[in-house]
C-alpha cells in the first residue's frame, strides 16, 4: 500500500485540534493554580457539618 500525501484539510484540522488542546490544558492549569492559591491561603477553613445544616 502506497503512502499518500496528507490532504490540506487534515493539516488544518490537526492545527485546530492542537490549539483546542492547548487551550484546554491552559484552562486546567488555571483552575489548579486558583484552587492551590485558595487552599494555601491563611484564612482557609474547611466548613464543619454543623454550619451546613440550618
Secondary structure, 3 states (H helix, E strand, C coil): CCCCCCCHHHHHHHHHHHHHHHHHHHHHHHHHHHHHHHHCCCCCCCCCHHHHCC
